[in-house]
Amino acid sequence: MALMRWLLTVTLLAIATSALAAGIEIREFDDPVMEQRYRDLTSSMRCPLCENQAIDDSDAPISADMRERVYQLLQDGQSDIEIINHMVQRFGEYILYNPRLENRTYLLWGLPIGLALLGVVVVVLMVRARRNASAKALSAEERARLDALINRKRSS
């Protein structure tokens, strides 16, 4: 019984200290629009350390720094585009979930469209080929051979 109490106490202490260690960031905004911009910006940027996790969800120290920088830039009155450009300049294009359309990203944006168009062309060609194959008539020689085979089958 004492062992159970001790394990329960240790478990509760571990949970309490992990919640305190996580640290909750509180950002205060005077304007709800500014708060929404902050949320939109931090959810649209990827943590450079984490695997495909937005900086608003990440507990990594670099994400905390990025959130702080976004907050400061918003407080300085910069636009969303200016903030994104600043963060991309500092951390690279990787942080953007939706890469920009530039010379080096044409393939990234164009490949899905190209593959979809290629798929449509292949389907159209297959449908045409089936229509042509089923509409082909037998030549007189093929018809005679077919009749001979059918008659031989019936006579046996």
Phi and psi restraints in degrees (value plus and minus 20) as a CYANA .aco file:
   2 ALA   PHI     -86.0   -46.0
   2 ALA   PSI     -54.8   -14.8
   3 LEU   PHI     -84.7   -44.7
   3 LEU   PSI     -60.5   -20.5
   4 MET   PHI     -84.2   -44.2
   4 MET   PSI     -63.3   -23.3
   5 ARG   PHI     -83.1   -43.1
   5 ARG   PSI     -62.0   -22.0
   6 TRP   PHI     -83.4   -43.4
   6 TRP   PSI     -64.4   -24.4
   7 LEU   PHI     -84.0   -44.0
   7 LEU   PSI     -59.2   -19.2
   8 LEU   PHI     -85.2   -45.2
   8 LEU   PSI     -62.1   -22.1
   9 THR   PHI     -83.8   -43.8
   9 THR   PSI     -65.3   -25.3
  10 VAL   PHI     -82.7   -42.7
  10 VAL   PSI     -62.3   -22.3
  11 THR   PHI     -83.2   -43.2
  11 THR   PSI     -65.8   -25.8
  12 LEU   PHI     -84.1   -44.1
  12 LEU   PSI     -59.5   -19.5
  13 LEU   PHI     -84.0   -44.0
  13 LEU   PSI     -60.3   -20.3
  14 ALA   PHI     -84.4   -44.4
  14 ALA   PSI     -61.3   -21.3
  15 ILE   PHI     -85.8   -45.8
  15 ILE   PSI     -63.5   -23.5
  16 ALA   PHI     -84.6   -44.6
  16 ALA   PSI     -63.3   -23.3
  17 THR   PHI     -91.1   -51.1
  17 THR   PSI     -52.6   -12.6
  18 SER   PHI     -89.3   -49.3
  18 SER   PSI     -55.1   -15.1
  19 ALA   PHI     -88.0   -48.0
  19 ALA   PSI     -58.4   -18.4
  20 LEU   PHI     -91.4   -51.4
  20 LEU   PSI     -56.6   -16.6
  21 ALA   PHI     -88.8   -48.8
  21 ALA   PSI     -49.9    -9.9
  22 ALA   PHI     -82.6   -42.6
  22 ALA   PSI     -56.4   -16.4
  23 GLY   PHI      46.9    86.9
  23 GLY   PSI     104.5   144.5
  24 ILE   PHI    -123.7   -83.7
  24 ILE   PSI     105.3   145.3
  25 GLU   PHI    -105.5   -65.5
  25 GLU   PSI     111.0   151.0
  26 ILE   PHI    -137.0   -97.0
  26 ILE   PSI     100.3   140.3
  27 ARG   PHI    -130.8   -90.8
  27 ARG   PSI     108.6   148.6
  28 GLU   PHI    -126.4   -86.4
  28 GLU   PSI     110.6   150.6
  29 PHE   PHI    -145.0  -105.0
  29 PHE   PSI     118.7   158.7
  30 ASP   PHI     -99.2   -59.2
  30 ASP   PSI     -46.5    -6.5
  31 ASP   PHI    -136.4   -96.4
  31 ASP   PSI     107.1   147.1
  32 PRO   PHI     -84.5   -44.5
  32 PRO   PSI     -46.9    -6.9
  33 VAL   PHI     -86.4   -46.4
  33 VAL   PSI     -61.2   -21.2
  34 MET   PHI     -83.4   -43.4
  34 MET   PSI     -59.8   -19.8
  35 GLU   PHI     -84.1   -44.1
  35 GLU   PSI     -61.8   -21.8
  36 GLN   PHI     -85.6   -45.6
  36 GLN   PSI     -60.0   -20.0
  37 ARG   PHI     -80.3   -40.3
  37 ARG   PSI     -62.6   -22.6
  38 TYR   PHI     -80.2   -40.2
  38 TYR   PSI     -67.4   -27.4
  39 ARG   PHI     -82.0   -42.0
  39 ARG   PSI     -63.1   -23.1
  40 ASP   PHI     -83.6   -43.6
  40 ASP   PSI     -64.2   -24.2
  41 LEU   PHI     -85.6   -45.6
  41 LEU   PSI     -65.9   -25.9
  42 THR   PHI     -91.3   -51.3
  42 THR   PSI     -45.2    -5.2
  43 SER   PHI    -103.7   -63.7
  43 SER   PSI     -35.3     4.7
  44 SER   PHI    -114.9   -74.9
  44 SER   PSI     -21.0    19.0
  45 MET   PHI    -131.5   -91.5
  45 MET   PSI     117.9   157.9
  46 ARG   PHI    -112.3   -72.3
  46 ARG   PSI     121.5   161.5
  47 CYS   PHI     -90.0   -50.0
  47 CYS   PSI     108.8   148.8
  48 PRO   PHI     -88.4   -48.4
  48 PRO   PSI     -39.4     0.6
  49 LEU   PHI    -114.2   -74.2
  49 LEU   PSI     -58.9   -18.9
  50 CYS   PHI    -103.3   -63.3
  50 CYS   PSI     141.3   181.3
  51 GLU   PHI    -106.7   -66.7
  51 GLU   PSI      82.6   122.6
  52 ASN   PHI      34.1    74.1
  52 ASN   PSI      28.9    68.9
  53 GLN   PHI    -146.0  -106.0
  53 GLN   PSI     114.1   154.1
  54 ALA   PHI     -89.7   -49.7
  54 ALA   PSI     134.9   174.9
  55 ILE   PHI     -88.8   -48.8
  55 ILE   PSI     -41.3    -1.3
  56 ASP   PHI     -95.8   -55.8
  56 ASP   PSI     -37.8     2.2
  57 ASP   PHI    -123.0   -83.0
  57 ASP   PSI     -33.4     6.6
  58 SER   PHI    -105.4   -65.4
  58 SER   PSI     124.5   164.5
  59 ASP   PHI    -118.8   -78.8
  59 ASP   PSI     -16.5    23.5
  60 ALA   PHI     -86.4   -46.4
  60 ALA   PSI     123.8   163.8
  61 PRO   PHI     -78.7   -38.7
  61 PRO   PSI     -54.9   -14.9
  62 ILE   PHI     -87.1   -47.1
  62 ILE   PSI     -53.0   -13.0
  63 SER   PHI     -87.8   -47.8
  63 SER   PSI     -58.0   -18.0
  64 ALA   PHI     -82.8   -42.8
  64 ALA   PSI     -60.7   -20.7
  65 ASP   PHI     -84.3   -44.3
  65 ASP   PSI     -61.0   -21.0
  66 MET   PHI     -86.2   -46.2
  66 MET   PSI     -61.4   -21.4
  67 ARG   PHI     -82.1   -42.1
  67 ARG   PSI     -61.5   -21.5
  68 GLU   PHI     -83.1   -43.1
  68 GLU   PSI     -61.3   -21.3
  69 ARG   PHI     -86.3   -46.3
  69 ARG   PSI     -61.1   -21.1
  70 VAL   PHI     -82.0   -42.0
  70 VAL   PSI     -62.4   -22.4
  71 TYR   PHI     -81.4   -41.4
  71 TYR   PSI     -65.3   -25.3
  72 GLN   PHI     -83.2   -43.2
  72 GLN   PSI     -63.1   -23.1
  73 LEU   PHI     -85.5   -45.5
  73 LEU   PSI     -56.5   -16.5
  74 LEU   PHI     -84.9   -44.9
  74 LEU   PSI     -62.4   -22.4
  75 GLN   PHI     -85.8   -45.8
  75 GLN   PSI     -48.4    -8.4
  76 ASP   PHI     -97.3   -57.3
  76 ASP   PSI     -26.9    13.1
  77 GLY   PHI      68.7   108.7
  77 GLY   PSI      -1.6    38.4
  78 GLN   PHI     -98.8   -58.8
  78 GLN   PSI     132.5   172.5
  79 SER   PHI     -98.6   -58.6
  79 SER   PSI     147.3   187.3
  80 ASP   PHI     -80.1   -40.1
  80 ASP   PSI     -62.1   -22.1
  81 ILE   PHI     -82.9   -42.9
  81 ILE   PSI     -62.5   -22.5
  82 GLU   PHI     -84.2   -44.2
  82 GLU   PSI     -59.3   -19.3
  83 ILE   PHI     -86.3   -46.3
  83 ILE   PSI     -65.9   -25.9
  84 ILE   PHI     -81.8   -41.8
  84 ILE   PSI     -64.3   -24.3
  85 ASN   PHI     -80.9   -40.9
  85 ASN   PSI     -60.9   -20.9
  86 HIS   PHI     -82.4   -42.4
  86 HIS   PSI     -66.2   -26.2
  87 MET   PHI     -88.1   -48.1
  87 MET   PSI     -57.5   -17.5
  88 VAL   PHI     -87.2   -47.2
  88 VAL   PSI     -60.0   -20.0
  89 GLN   PHI     -82.8   -42.8
  89 GLN   PSI     -56.0   -16.0
  90 ARG   PHI    -103.0   -63.0
  90 ARG   PSI     -58.8   -18.8
  91 PHE   PHI    -134.5   -94.5
  91 PHE   PSI     -30.6     9.4
  92 GLY   PHI      77.2   117.2
  92 GLY   PSI     147.2   187.2
  93 GLU   PHI     -84.4   -44.4
  93 GLU   PSI     -41.4    -1.4
  94 TYR   PHI     -76.3   -36.3
  94 TYR   PSI     -50.0   -10.0
  95 ILE   PHI     -91.8   -51.8
  95 ILE   PSI     -34.0     6.0
  96 LEU   PHI    -106.9   -66.9
  96 LEU   PSI     106.9   146.9
  97 TYR   PHI     -89.5   -49.5
  97 TYR   PSI     -55.0   -15.0
  98 ASN   PHI    -131.9   -91.9
  98 ASN   PSI      80.3   120.3
  99 PRO   PHI     -82.6   -42.6
  99 PRO   PSI     132.1   172.1
 100 ARG   PHI     -92.7   -52.7
 100 ARG   PSI     134.9   174.9
 101 LEU   PHI    -105.6   -65.6
 101 LEU   PSI      83.8   123.8
 102 GLU   PHI    -155.3  -115.3
 102 GLU   PSI     157.0   197.0
 103 ASN   PHI     -75.0   -35.0
 103 ASN   PSI     -61.0   -21.0
 104 ARG   PHI    -103.5   -63.5
 104 ARG   PSI     -25.1    14.9
 105 THR   PHI    -132.5   -92.5
 105 THR   PSI     -13.4    26.6
 106 TYR   PHI     -78.2   -38.2
 106 TYR   PSI     -63.2   -23.2
 107 LEU   PHI     -82.9   -42.9
 107 LEU   PSI     -61.3   -21.3
 108 LEU   PHI     -80.5   -40.5
 108 LEU   PSI     -63.6   -23.6
 109 TRP   PHI    -101.2   -61.2
 109 TRP   PSI     -53.9   -13.9
 110 GLY   PHI    -105.0   -65.0
 110 GLY   PSI     -45.5    -5.5
 111 LEU   PHI     -79.6   -39.6
 111 LEU   PSI     -66.3   -26.3
 112 PRO   PHI     -82.1   -42.1
 112 PRO   PSI     -59.5   -19.5
 113 ILE   PHI     -86.5   -46.5
 113 ILE   PSI     -64.2   -24.2
 114 GLY   PHI     -81.4   -41.4
 114 GLY   PSI     -62.3   -22.3
 115 LEU   PHI     -86.1   -46.1
 115 LEU   PSI     -57.4   -17.4
 116 ALA   PHI     -85.3   -45.3
 116 ALA   PSI     -63.9   -23.9
 117 LEU   PHI     -83.7   -43.7
 117 LEU   PSI     -61.2   -21.2
 118 LEU   PHI     -80.7   -40.7
 118 LEU   PSI     -61.1   -21.1
 119 GLY   PHI     -82.1   -42.1
 119 GLY   PSI     -61.6   -21.6
 120 VAL   PHI     -83.3   -43.3
 120 VAL   PSI     -63.6   -23.6
 121 VAL   PHI     -82.4   -42.4
 121 VAL   PSI     -63.1   -23.1
 122 VAL   PHI     -82.9   -42.9
 122 VAL   PSI     -62.9   -22.9
 123 VAL   PHI     -83.6   -43.6
 123 VAL   PSI     -64.2   -24.2
 124 VAL   PHI     -81.3   -41.3
 124 VAL   PSI     -64.3   -24.3
 125 LEU   PHI     -84.1   -44.1
 125 LEU   PSI     -58.1   -18.1
 126 MET   PHI     -86.9   -46.9
 126 MET   PSI     -61.0   -21.0
 127 VAL   PHI     -84.1   -44.1
 127 VAL   PSI     -63.9   -23.9
 128 ARG   PHI     -82.0   -42.0
 128 ARG   PSI     -62.6   -22.6
 129 ALA   PHI     -83.4   -43.4
 129 ALA   PSI     -59.6   -19.6
 130 ARG   PHI     -87.4   -47.4
 130 ARG   PSI     -60.4   -20.4
 131 ARG   PHI     -82.9   -42.9
 131 ARG   PSI     -64.4   -24.4
 132 ASN   PHI     -85.7   -45.7
 132 ASN   PSI     -58.1   -18.1
 133 ALA   PHI     -88.0   -48.0
 133 ALA   PSI     -59.5   -19.5
 134 SER   PHI     -97.5   -57.5
 134 SER   PSI     -44.0    -4.0
 135 ALA   PHI    -107.5   -67.5
 135 ALA   PSI     -29.5    10.5
 136 LYS   PHI     -86.1   -46.1
 136 LYS   PSI     110.0   150.0
 137 ALA   PHI    -112.8   -72.8
 137 ALA   PSI     134.9   174.9
 138 LEU   PHI     -98.2   -58.2
 138 LEU   PSI     125.2   165.2
 139 SER   PHI     -93.7   -53.7
 139 SER   PSI     148.9   188.9
 140 ALA   PHI     -82.1   -42.1
 140 ALA   PSI     -58.7   -18.7
 141 GLU   PHI     -85.9   -45.9
 141 GLU   PSI     -64.5   -24.5
 142 GLU   PHI     -84.9   -44.9
 142 GLU   PSI     -59.4   -19.4
 143 ARG   PHI     -82.7   -42.7
 143 ARG   PSI     -63.5   -23.5
 144 ALA   PHI     -84.2   -44.2
 144 ALA   PSI     -62.8   -22.8
 145 ARG   PHI     -84.1   -44.1
 145 ARG   PSI     -60.7   -20.7
 146 LEU   PHI     -84.0   -44.0
 146 LEU   PSI     -64.3   -24.3
 147 ASP   PHI     -81.1   -41.1
 147 ASP   PSI     -61.1   -21.1
 148 ALA   PHI     -82.9   -42.9
 148 ALA   PSI     -62.5   -22.5
 149 LEU   PHI     -85.2   -45.2
 149 LEU   PSI     -60.4   -20.4
 150 ILE   PHI     -86.2   -46.2
 150 ILE   PSI     -64.4   -24.4
 151 ASN   PHI     -84.9   -44.9
 151 ASN   PSI     -59.3   -19.3
 152 ARG   PHI     -85.5   -45.5
 152 ARG   PSI     -57.9   -17.9
 153 LYS   PHI     -85.5   -45.5
 153 LYS   PSI     -60.3   -20.3
 154 ARG   PHI     -90.2   -50.2
 154 ARG   PSI     -56.1   -16.1
 155 SER   PHI     -95.8   -55.8
 155 SER   PSI     -41.3    -1.3
